[in-house]
Amino acid sequence: MWGAILISHQVSFPSMGILDIFKKSFKPRTDRDPLPGSEYPTKVIVLKGKDFDKAASKYPFLLLEFHADWCAPCQHMKPKIKWLGKELTGKVVVGTVDVERQKELASRFRVRSIPKMILLHYGEHVESWMGFKDITRLSKDLLKCHQEYEQAISGHDEAE
């Protein structure tokens, strides 16, 4: 099945950043208490079937990175994803999914090309990207998303 996957070497992304997409299409959930920073992993987590559902519902933001060992662009992104996991500790959880070992998850998210990243907010799809992404820009945009989420939470608390 995966032998026929198109591998994206370079994909051009819209000029719109993730924060612009976030503002236009998504409202942060304010019905949950913020998760203490100590409950966030300090590195990239490897996601599997049962672990995935638990992580998706627990963390406000979960960035999924779909890859395969045989995918050269995925291997090129590996150190960048590792850096991103450390950079976003306490704010966004970065999880990797091997499409060869986790075919159900890949199918669930309709992954047809790799590498692919999907951002979830409490398990709900926010945005997805295929191919390479400027990791520094992505990190900044994700930190801004988290900041807006925290502001929405604190504004919700003040309204009560």
Buried (B, 14 or more C-beta within 10 A) or exposed (E): EBEEBEBBEEBEBEEEBBBEBBBEEBEBBBEEEEBEEEEBBEEBBEBBEEBBEEBBEBBBBBBBBBBBEEBEBBEEBBEBBBBBBEBBBBBBBBBBBBBEEBBEBBEEBEBBBBBBBBBBBBBEEBBBBBBBBEBEEBBBBBBBBBEBBBEBBEEBEEEE
